[in-house]
Amino acid sequence: MREALLKERTIYEEQVEALKDEAESLALEREPGDVQFDEESGEGGTASLERELDLSLSAQALEAIHLIDDALDGIDKGTYGLCDSCHKPISKARLRALPYARLCIECKSGGLHRH
């Protein structure tokens, strides 16, 4: 699992850099005070929205990196694969799908289950 986590971490690191670069590029395209707004096309807000989206996605990728780091720490401490909430083992299928999962399916779903 360590190898899978490290591989996924590298992917997220690359995404963070690419998204930050794109956001910076969008910011540099607009000169300060330059209002590129056409009432018909509404393009003035498009670059800002794209930049905000890139920054938001970058923040999500950074959060995933932190979760991966926590999972790697859990491997070192021997707590990897245990639910943070109920402390029961997280299913192998869930860990294969999301190697840095912190909650078992039952706790993630808020304890909702069929009766």
VOMIRO-800088 format. One record per atom (N, C-alpha, C): residue number from 0; chain; atom name; x, y, z. Coordinates in steps of 0.05 Angstrom, whole numbers, plus 5000, padded with zeros to 4 digits. Layout:
N
@nr=NUM, kette=A, atom=CA, px=X, py=Y, pz=Z
...
//
This chain:
115
@nr=0, kette=A, atom=N, px=5016, py=4976, pz=5000
@nr=0, kette=A, atom=CA, px=5000, py=5000, pz=5000
@nr=0, kette=A, atom=C, px=5017, py=5025, pz=5000
@nr=1, kette=A, atom=N, px=5040, py=5023, pz=5013
@nr=1, kette=A, atom=CA, px=5058, py=5047, pz=5014
@nr=1, kette=A, atom=C, px=5065, py=5056, pz=4985
@nr=2, kette=A, atom=N, px=5071, py=5037, pz=4968
@nr=2, kette=A, atom=CA, px=5078, py=5043, pz=4940
@nr=2, kette=A, atom=C, px=5054, py=5057, pz=4926
@nr=3, kette=A, atom=N, px=5030, py=5046, pz=4929
@nr=3, kette=A, atom=CA, px=5006, py=5057, pz=4917
@nr=3, kette=A, atom=C, px=5001, py=5086, pz=4927
@nr=4, kette=A, atom=N, px=5005, py=5090, pz=4953
@nr=4, kette=A, atom=CA, px=5001, py=5116, pz=4965
@nr=4, kette=A, atom=C, px=5021, py=5136, pz=4954
@nr=5, kette=A, atom=N, px=5046, py=5128, pz=4952
@nr=5, kette=A, atom=CA, px=5067, py=5146, pz=4942
@nr=5, kette=A, atom=C, px=5062, py=5153, pz=4913
@nr=6, kette=A, atom=N, px=5053, py=5133, pz=4898
@nr=6, kette=A, atom=CA, px=5047, py=5138, pz=4869
@nr=6, kette=A, atom=C, px=5024, py=5159, pz=4867
@nr=7, kette=A, atom=N, px=5003, py=5155, pz=4883
@nr=7, kette=A, atom=CA, px=4981, py=5173, pz=4882
@nr=7, kette=A, atom=C, px=4989, py=5201, pz=4892
@nr=8, kette=A, atom=N, px=5006, py=5202, pz=4912
@nr=8, kette=A, atom=CA, px=5016, py=5228, pz=4922
@nr=8, kette=A, atom=C, px=5030, py=5243, pz=4900
@nr=9, kette=A, atom=N, px=5047, py=5229, pz=4885
@nr=9, kette=A, atom=CA, px=5061, py=5242, pz=4863
@nr=9, kette=A, atom=C, px=5042, py=5254, pz=4842
@nr=10, kette=A, atom=N, px=5020, py=5239, pz=4836
@nr=10, kette=A, atom=CA, px=5000, py=5249, pz=4817
@nr=10, kette=A, atom=C, px=4987, py=5275, pz=4828
@nr=11, kette=A, atom=N, px=4980, py=5274, pz=4853
@nr=11, kette=A, atom=CA, px=4967, py=5298, pz=4865
@nr=11, kette=A, atom=C, px=4987, py=5322, pz=4866
@nr=12, kette=A, atom=N, px=5012, py=5316, pz=4872
@nr=12, kette=A, atom=CA, px=5032, py=5338, pz=4872
@nr=12, kette=A, atom=C, px=5034, py=5351, pz=4844
@nr=13, kette=A, atom=N, px=5034, py=5335, pz=4823
@nr=13, kette=A, atom=CA, px=5035, py=5345, pz=4796
@nr=13, kette=A, atom=C, px=5010, py=5361, pz=4790
@nr=14, kette=A, atom=N, px=4987, py=5352, pz=4799
@nr=14, kette=A, atom=CA, px=4962, py=5367, pz=4795
@nr=14, kette=A, atom=C, px=4963, py=5394, pz=4808
@nr=15, kette=A, atom=N, px=4972, py=5395, pz=4833
@nr=15, kette=A, atom=CA, px=4974, py=5420, pz=4848
@nr=15, kette=A, atom=C, px=4991, py=5440, pz=4833
@nr=16, kette=A, atom=N, px=5014, py=5431, pz=4823
@nr=16, kette=A, atom=CA, px=5032, py=5450, pz=4809
@nr=16, kette=A, atom=C, px=5019, py=5459, pz=4783
@nr=17, kette=A, atom=N, px=5007, py=5441, pz=4768
@nr=17, kette=A, atom=CA, px=4995, py=5448, pz=4742
@nr=17, kette=A, atom=C, px=4972, py=5468, pz=4747
@nr=18, kette=A, atom=N, px=4955, py=5462, pz=4767
@nr=18, kette=A, atom=CA, px=4933, py=5480, pz=4772
@nr=18, kette=A, atom=C, px=4942, py=5507, pz=4782
@nr=19, kette=A, atom=N, px=4962, py=5508, pz=4799
@nr=19, kette=A, atom=CA, px=4973, py=5534, pz=4808
@nr=19, kette=A, atom=C, px=4984, py=5550, pz=4785
@nr=20, kette=A, atom=N, px=4999, py=5536, pz=4767
@nr=20, kette=A, atom=CA, px=5011, py=5549, pz=4744
@nr=20, kette=A, atom=C, px=4989, py=5561, pz=4726
@nr=21, kette=A, atom=N, px=4968, py=5545, pz=4722
@nr=21, kette=A, atom=CA, px=4946, py=5554, pz=4705
@nr=21, kette=A, atom=C, px=4932, py=5578, pz=4717
@nr=22, kette=A, atom=N, px=4927, py=5577, pz=4744
@nr=22, kette=A, atom=CA, px=4914, py=5599, pz=4758
@nr=22, kette=A, atom=C, px=4931, py=5624, pz=4756
@nr=23, kette=A, atom=N, px=4957, py=5621, pz=4759
@nr=23, kette=A, atom=CA, px=4975, py=5644, pz=4757
@nr=23, kette=A, atom=C, px=4975, py=5655, pz=4729
@nr=24, kette=A, atom=N, px=4975, py=5638, pz=4709
@nr=24, kette=A, atom=CA, px=4974, py=5647, pz=4681
@nr=24, kette=A, atom=C, px=4949, py=5663, pz=4676
@nr=25, kette=A, atom=N, px=4926, py=5653, pz=4686
@nr=25, kette=A, atom=CA, px=4901, py=5667, pz=4682
@nr=25, kette=A, atom=C, px=4902, py=5695, pz=4695
@nr=26, kette=A, atom=N, px=4914, py=5696, pz=4719
@nr=26, kette=A, atom=CA, px=4916, py=5721, pz=4733
@nr=26, kette=A, atom=C, px=4934, py=5741, pz=4718
@nr=27, kette=A, atom=N, px=4956, py=5731, pz=4706
@nr=27, kette=A, atom=CA, px=4974, py=5748, pz=4691
@nr=27, kette=A, atom=C, px=4962, py=5758, pz=4665
@nr=28, kette=A, atom=N, px=4944, py=5742, pz=4653
@nr=28, kette=A, atom=CA, px=4931, py=5750, pz=4628
@nr=28, kette=A, atom=C, px=4915, py=5776, pz=4631
@nr=29, kette=A, atom=N, px=4904, py=5779, pz=4655
@nr=29, kette=A, atom=CA, px=4888, py=5803, pz=4660
@nr=29, kette=A, atom=C, px=4905, py=5825, pz=4673
@nr=30, kette=A, atom=N, px=4907, py=5847, pz=4661
@nr=30, kette=A, atom=CA, px=4922, py=5869, pz=4672
@nr=30, kette=A, atom=C, px=4906, py=5882, pz=4694
@nr=31, kette=A, atom=N, px=4919, py=5892, pz=4715
@nr=31, kette=A, atom=CA, px=4904, py=5905, pz=4737
@nr=31, kette=A, atom=C, px=4886, py=5927, pz=4726
@nr=32, kette=A, atom=N, px=4861, py=5927, pz=4734
@nr=32, kette=A, atom=CA, px=4843, py=5948, pz=4725
@nr=32, kette=A, atom=C, px=4831, py=5942, pz=4697
@nr=33, kette=A, atom=N, px=4840, py=5921, pz=4685
@nr=33, kette=A, atom=CA, px=4830, py=5914, pz=4658
@nr=33, kette=A, atom=C, px=4803, py=5900, pz=4661
@nr=34, kette=A, atom=N, px=4782, py=5912, pz=4651
@nr=34, kette=A, atom=CA, px=4756, py=5899, pz=4653
@nr=34, kette=A, atom=C, px=4749, py=5889, pz=4625
@nr=35, kette=A, atom=N, px=4753, py=5863, pz=4621
@nr=35, kette=A, atom=CA, px=4748, py=5851, pz=4595
@nr=35, kette=A, atom=C, px=4720, py=5839, pz=4596
@nr=36, kette=A, atom=N, px=4701, py=5856, pz=4598
@nr=36, kette=A, atom=CA, px=4673, py=5846, pz=4601
@nr=36, kette=A, atom=C, px=4657, py=5855, pz=4577
@nr=37, kette=A, atom=N, px=4646, py=5836, pz=4564
@nr=37, kette=A, atom=CA, px=4628, py=5841, pz=4541
@nr=37, kette=A, atom=C, px=4601, py=5831, pz=4550
@nr=38, kette=A, atom=N, px=4581, py=5849, pz=4550
@nr=38, kette=A, atom=CA, px=4555, py=5842, pz=4561
@nr=38, kette=A, atom=C, px=4543, py=5819, pz=4546
@nr=39, kette=A, atom=N, px=4549, py=5816, pz=4520
@nr=39, kette=A, atom=CA, px=4537, py=5794, pz=4505
@nr=39, kette=A, atom=C, px=4550, py=5768, pz=4512
@nr=40, kette=A, atom=N, px=4577, py=5767, pz=4515
@nr=40, kette=A, atom=CA, px=4590, py=5742, pz=4519
@nr=40, kette=A, atom=C, px=4596, py=5736, pz=4549
@nr=41, kette=A, atom=N, px=4598, py=5757, pz=4565
@nr=41, kette=A, atom=CA, px=4603, py=5754, pz=4593
@nr=41, kette=A, atom=C, px=4631, py=5743, pz=4599
@nr=42, kette=A, atom=N, px=4650, py=5749, pz=4581
@nr=42, kette=A, atom=CA, px=4677, py=5737, pz=4583
@nr=42, kette=A, atom=C, px=4693, py=5749, pz=4605
@nr=43, kette=A, atom=N, px=4686, py=5772, pz=4616
@nr=43, kette=A, atom=CA, px=4701, py=5784, pz=4637
@nr=43, kette=A, atom=C, px=4703, py=5767, pz=4661
@nr=44, kette=A, atom=N, px=4682, py=5753, pz=4668
@nr=44, kette=A, atom=CA, px=4682, py=5736, pz=4692
@nr=44, kette=A, atom=C, px=4692, py=5708, pz=4687
@nr=45, kette=A, atom=N, px=4694, py=5700, pz=4662
@nr=45, kette=A, atom=CA, px=4703, py=5673, pz=4655
@nr=45, kette=A, atom=C, px=4731, py=5667, pz=4666
@nr=46, kette=A, atom=N, px=4750, py=5685, pz=4661
@nr=46, kette=A, atom=CA, px=4777, py=5681, pz=4670
@nr=46, kette=A, atom=C, px=4778, py=5679, pz=4700
@nr=47, kette=A, atom=N, px=4763, py=5697, pz=4713
@nr=47, kette=A, atom=CA, px=4763, py=5696, pz=4743
@nr=47, kette=A, atom=C, px=4752, py=5670, pz=4753
@nr=48, kette=A, atom=N, px=4730, py=5661, pz=4741
@nr=48, kette=A, atom=CA, px=4718, py=5636, pz=4749
@nr=48, kette=A, atom=C, px=4736, py=5612, pz=4744
@nr=49, kette=A, atom=N, px=4750, py=5613, pz=4722
@nr=49, kette=A, atom=CA, px=4769, py=5591, pz=4716
@nr=49, kette=A, atom=C, px=4792, py=5591, pz=4736
@nr=50, kette=A, atom=N, px=4801, py=5615, pz=4743
@nr=50, kette=A, atom=CA, px=4823, py=5617, pz=4763
@nr=50, kette=A, atom=C, px=4814, py=5607, pz=4790
@nr=51, kette=A, atom=N, px=4790, py=5615, pz=4798
@nr=51, kette=A, atom=CA, px=4779, py=5606, pz=4824
@nr=51, kette=A, atom=C, px=4775, py=5575, pz=4824
@nr=52, kette=A, atom=N, px=4766, py=5564, pz=4802
@nr=52, kette=A, atom=CA, px=4763, py=5535, pz=4799
@nr=52, kette=A, atom=C, px=4790, py=5521, pz=4802
@nr=53, kette=A, atom=N, px=4810, py=5532, pz=4788
@nr=53, kette=A, atom=CA, px=4837, py=5520, pz=4790
@nr=53, kette=A, atom=C, px=4848, py=5521, pz=4818
@nr=54, kette=A, atom=N, px=4844, py=5543, pz=4832
@nr=54, kette=A, atom=CA, px=4853, py=5545, pz=4859
@nr=54, kette=A, atom=C, px=4838, py=5526, pz=4878
@nr=55, kette=A, atom=N, px=4812, py=5523, pz=4873
@nr=55, kette=A, atom=CA, px=4796, py=5505, pz=4889
@nr=55, kette=A, atom=C, px=4805, py=5476, pz=4885
@nr=56, kette=A, atom=N, px=4809, py=5469, pz=4860
@nr=56, kette=A, atom=CA, px=4819, py=5441, pz=4854
@nr=56, kette=A, atom=C, px=4847, py=5437, pz=4865
@nr=57, kette=A, atom=N, px=4863, py=5457, pz=4864
@nr=57, kette=A, atom=CA, px=4890, py=5455, pz=4876
@nr=57, kette=A, atom=C, px=4888, py=5450, pz=4906
@nr=58, kette=A, atom=N, px=4870, py=5464, pz=4919
@nr=58, kette=A, atom=CA, px=4866, py=5461, pz=4948
@nr=58, kette=A, atom=C, px=4857, py=5433, pz=4955
@nr=59, kette=A, atom=N, px=4839, py=5422, pz=4938
@nr=59, kette=A, atom=CA, px=4829, py=5395, pz=4941
@nr=59, kette=A, atom=C, px=4852, py=5374, pz=4938
@nr=60, kette=A, atom=N, px=4869, py=5379, pz=4918
@nr=60, kette=A, atom=CA, px=4891, py=5361, pz=4914
@nr=60, kette=A, atom=C, px=4911, py=5363, pz=4938
@nr=61, kette=A, atom=N, px=4915, py=5387, pz=4949
@nr=61, kette=A, atom=CA, px=4932, py=5390, pz=4972
@nr=61, kette=A, atom=C, px=4920, py=5374, pz=4996
@nr=62, kette=A, atom=N, px=4894, py=5376, pz=4999
@nr=62, kette=A, atom=CA, px=4881, py=5361, pz=5021
@nr=62, kette=A, atom=C, px=4886, py=5331, pz=5017
@nr=63, kette=A, atom=N, px=4884, py=5321, pz=4993
@nr=63, kette=A, atom=CA, px=4889, py=5293, pz=4987
@nr=63, kette=A, atom=C, px=4917, py=5285, pz=4995
@nr=64, kette=A, atom=N, px=4936, py=5303, pz=4989
@nr=64, kette=A, atom=CA, px=4964, py=5298, pz=4996
@nr=64, kette=A, atom=C, px=4967, py=5296, pz=5026
@nr=65, kette=A, atom=N, px=4953, py=5313, pz=5041
@nr=65, kette=A, atom=CA, px=4954, py=5311, pz=5071
@nr=65, kette=A, atom=C, px=4943, py=5285, pz=5081
@nr=66, kette=A, atom=N, px=4921, py=5276, pz=5068
@nr=66, kette=A, atom=CA, px=4909, py=5251, pz=5076
@nr=66, kette=A, atom=C, px=4927, py=5227, pz=5070
@nr=67, kette=A, atom=N, px=4941, py=5229, pz=5047
@nr=67, kette=A, atom=CA, px=4960, py=5208, pz=5040
@nr=67, kette=A, atom=C, px=4983, py=5208, pz=5060
@nr=68, kette=A, atom=N, px=4993, py=5231, pz=5067
@nr=68, kette=A, atom=CA, px=5014, py=5233, pz=5087
@nr=68, kette=A, atom=C, px=5006, py=5221, pz=5114
@nr=69, kette=A, atom=N, px=4981, py=5226, pz=5121
@nr=69, kette=A, atom=CA, px=4970, py=5214, pz=5146
@nr=69, kette=A, atom=C, px=4969, py=5183, pz=5143
@nr=70, kette=A, atom=N, px=4961, py=5173, pz=5120
@nr=70, kette=A, atom=CA, px=4959, py=5144, pz=5115
@nr=70, kette=A, atom=C, px=4987, py=5132, pz=5117
@nr=71, kette=A, atom=N, px=5007, py=5146, pz=5105
@nr=71, kette=A, atom=CA, px=5035, py=5136, pz=5106
@nr=71, kette=A, atom=C, px=5045, py=5135, pz=5135
@nr=72, kette=A, atom=N, px=5037, py=5155, pz=5150
@nr=72, kette=A, atom=CA, px=5044, py=5156, pz=5179
@nr=72, kette=A, atom=C, px=5031, py=5133, pz=5193
@nr=73, kette=A, atom=N, px=5006, py=5127, pz=5186
@nr=73, kette=A, atom=CA, px=4991, py=5105, pz=5198
@nr=73, kette=A, atom=C, px=5005, py=5078, pz=5192
@nr=74, kette=A, atom=N, px=5016, py=5075, pz=5168
@nr=74, kette=A, atom=CA, px=5031, py=5051, pz=5162
@nr=74, kette=A, atom=C, px=5054, py=5048, pz=5181
@nr=75, kette=A, atom=N, px=5069, py=5070, pz=5185
@nr=75, kette=A, atom=CA, px=5092, py=5070, pz=5203
@nr=75, kette=A, atom=C, px=5084, py=5063, pz=5231
@nr=76, kette=A, atom=N, px=5061, py=5073, pz=5240
@nr=76, kette=A, atom=CA, px=5052, py=5069, pz=5268
@nr=76, kette=A, atom=C, px=5036, py=5044, pz=5272
@nr=77, kette=A, atom=N, px=5029, py=5030, pz=5249
@nr=77, kette=A, atom=CA, px=5014, py=5006, pz=5252
@nr=77, kette=A, atom=C, px=4984, py=5011, pz=5255
@nr=78, kette=A, atom=N, px=4975, py=5035, pz=5249
@nr=78, kette=A, atom=CA, px=4946, py=5041, pz=5251
@nr=78, kette=A, atom=C, px=4932, py=5044, pz=5224
@nr=79, kette=A, atom=N, px=4947, py=5039, pz=5203
@nr=79, kette=A, atom=CA, px=4935, py=5042, pz=5176
@nr=79, kette=A, atom=C, px=4913, py=5022, pz=5172
@nr=80, kette=A, atom=N, px=4891, py=5031, pz=5160
@nr=80, kette=A, atom=CA, px=4869, py=5014, pz=5154
@nr=80, kette=A, atom=C, px=4849, py=5011, pz=5176
@nr=81, kette=A, atom=N, px=4852, py=5027, pz=5198
@nr=81, kette=A, atom=CA, px=4833, py=5027, pz=5220
@nr=81, kette=A, atom=C, px=4817, py=5053, pz=5218
@nr=82, kette=A, atom=N, px=4791, py=5050, pz=5221
@nr=82, kette=A, atom=CA, px=4772, py=5073, pz=5220
@nr=82, kette=A, atom=C, px=4779, py=5093, pz=5242
@nr=83, kette=A, atom=N, px=4780, py=5118, pz=5235
@nr=83, kette=A, atom=CA, px=4785, py=5139, pz=5255
@nr=83, kette=A, atom=C, px=4762, py=5142, pz=5274
@nr=84, kette=A, atom=N, px=4738, py=5133, pz=5267
@nr=84, kette=A, atom=CA, px=4715, py=5137, pz=5284
@nr=84, kette=A, atom=C, px=4710, py=5113, pz=5302
@nr=85, kette=A, atom=N, px=4706, py=5089, pz=5290
@nr=85, kette=A, atom=CA, px=4699, py=5066, pz=5306
@nr=85, kette=A, atom=C, px=4723, py=5048, pz=5312
@nr=86, kette=A, atom=N, px=4745, py=5053, pz=5299
@nr=86, kette=A, atom=CA, px=4770, py=5039, pz=5303
@nr=86, kette=A, atom=C, px=4770, py=5010, pz=5294
@nr=87, kette=A, atom=N, px=4749, py=5003, pz=5278
@nr=87, kette=A, atom=CA, px=4748, py=4976, pz=5265
@nr=87, kette=A, atom=C, px=4763, py=4977, pz=5239
@nr=88, kette=A, atom=N, px=4771, py=4954, pz=5229
@nr=88, kette=A, atom=CA, px=4786, py=4954, pz=5203
@nr=88, kette=A, atom=C, px=4768, py=4964, pz=5180
@nr=89, kette=A, atom=N, px=4780, py=4979, pz=5163
@nr=89, kette=A, atom=CA, px=4767, py=4989, pz=5138
@nr=89, kette=A, atom=C, px=4770, py=4966, pz=5118
@nr=90, kette=A, atom=N, px=4749, py=4961, pz=5103
@nr=90, kette=A, atom=CA, px=4750, py=4938, pz=5084
@nr=90, kette=A, atom=C, px=4772, py=4942, pz=5063
@nr=91, kette=A, atom=N, px=4783, py=4919, pz=5055
@nr=91, kette=A, atom=CA, px=4805, py=4920, pz=5035
@nr=91, kette=A, atom=C, px=4795, py=4932, pz=5009
@nr=92, kette=A, atom=N, px=4770, py=4926, pz=5002
@nr=92, kette=A, atom=CA, px=4759, py=4937, pz=4977
@nr=92, kette=A, atom=C, px=4759, py=4968, pz=4978
@nr=93, kette=A, atom=N, px=4751, py=4979, pz=5001
@nr=93, kette=A, atom=CA, px=4750, py=5008, pz=5004
@nr=93, kette=A, atom=C, px=4779, py=5020, pz=5003
@nr=94, kette=A, atom=N, px=4798, py=5006, pz=5016
@nr=94, kette=A, atom=CA, px=4825, py=5016, pz=5015
@nr=94, kette=A, atom=C, px=4837, py=5014, pz=4987
@nr=95, kette=A, atom=N, px=4829, py=4994, pz=4972
@nr=95, kette=A, atom=CA, px=4839, py=4992, pz=4945
@nr=95, kette=A, atom=C, px=4828, py=5015, pz=4928
@nr=96, kette=A, atom=N, px=4803, py=5022, pz=4933
@nr=96, kette=A, atom=CA, px=4790, py=5044, pz=4918
@nr=96, kette=A, atom=C, px=4800, py=5071, pz=4927
@nr=97, kette=A, atom=N, px=4805, py=5074, pz=4953
@nr=97, kette=A, atom=CA, px=4813, py=5099, pz=4964
@nr=97, kette=A, atom=C, px=4834, py=5093, pz=4986
@nr=98, kette=A, atom=N, px=4859, py=5090, pz=4978
@nr=98, kette=A, atom=CA, px=4880, py=5080, pz=4996
@nr=98, kette=A, atom=C, px=4884, py=5098, pz=5021
@nr=99, kette=A, atom=N, px=4875, py=5123, pz=5020
@nr=99, kette=A, atom=CA, px=4878, py=5140, pz=5043
@nr=99, kette=A, atom=C, px=4852, py=5145, pz=5058
@nr=100, kette=A, atom=N, px=4833, py=5126, pz=5055
@nr=100, kette=A, atom=CA, px=4808, py=5128, pz=5069
@nr=100, kette=A, atom=C, px=4813, py=5128, pz=5099
@nr=101, kette=A, atom=N, px=4799, py=5146, pz=5113
@nr=101, kette=A, atom=CA, px=4802, py=5147, pz=5142
@nr=101, kette=A, atom=C, px=4778, py=5136, pz=5157
@nr=102, kette=A, atom=N, px=4756, py=5131, pz=5142
@nr=102, kette=A, atom=CA, px=4732, py=5121, pz=5155
@nr=102, kette=A, atom=C, px=4723, py=5096, pz=5140
@nr=103, kette=A, atom=N, px=4711, py=5077, pz=5155
@nr=103, kette=A, atom=CA, px=4699, py=5054, pz=5143
@nr=103, kette=A, atom=C, px=4673, py=5063, pz=5129
@nr=104, kette=A, atom=N, px=4662, py=5046, pz=5112
@nr=104, kette=A, atom=CA, px=4638, py=5054, pz=5097
@nr=104, kette=A, atom=C, px=4615, py=5061, pz=5116
@nr=105, kette=A, atom=N, px=4612, py=5045, pz=5138
@nr=105, kette=A, atom=CA, px=4590, py=5050, pz=5157
@nr=105, kette=A, atom=C, px=4593, py=5078, pz=5169
@nr=106, kette=A, atom=N, px=4616, py=5085, pz=5178
@nr=106, kette=A, atom=CA, px=4620, py=5111, pz=5191
@nr=106, kette=A, atom=C, px=4619, py=5134, pz=5170
@nr=107, kette=A, atom=N, px=4629, py=5129, pz=5146
@nr=107, kette=A, atom=CA, px=4628, py=5150, pz=5125
@nr=107, kette=A, atom=C, px=4599, py=5156, pz=5117
@nr=108, kette=A, atom=N, px=4582, py=5135, pz=5117
@nr=108, kette=A, atom=CA, px=4555, py=5139, pz=5109
@nr=108, kette=A, atom=C, px=4538, py=5149, pz=5133
@nr=109, kette=A, atom=N, px=4550, py=5154, pz=5155
@nr=109, kette=A, atom=CA, px=4536, py=5165, pz=5178
@nr=109, kette=A, atom=C, px=4520, py=5144, pz=5193
@nr=110, kette=A, atom=N, px=4528, py=5119, pz=5190
@nr=110, kette=A, atom=CA, px=4514, py=5098, pz=5205
@nr=110, kette=A, atom=C, px=4489, py=5090, pz=5191
@nr=111, kette=A, atom=N, px=4483, py=5100, pz=5168
@nr=111, kette=A, atom=CA, px=4459, py=5092, pz=5153
@nr=111, kette=A, atom=C, px=4463, py=5064, pz=5142
@nr=112, kette=A, atom=N, px=4445, py=5046, pz=5147
@nr=112, kette=A, atom=CA, px=4446, py=5019, pz=5136
@nr=112, kette=A, atom=C, px=4418, py=5008, pz=5133
@nr=113, kette=A, atom=N, px=4415, py=4988, pz=5117
@nr=113, kette=A, atom=CA, px=4389, py=4977, pz=5113
@nr=113, kette=A, atom=C, px=4381, py=4959, pz=5136
@nr=114, kette=A, atom=N, px=4355, py=4960, pz=5142
@nr=114, kette=A, atom=CA, px=4344, py=4943, pz=5164
@nr=114, kette=A, atom=C, px=4329, py=4920, pz=5152
//
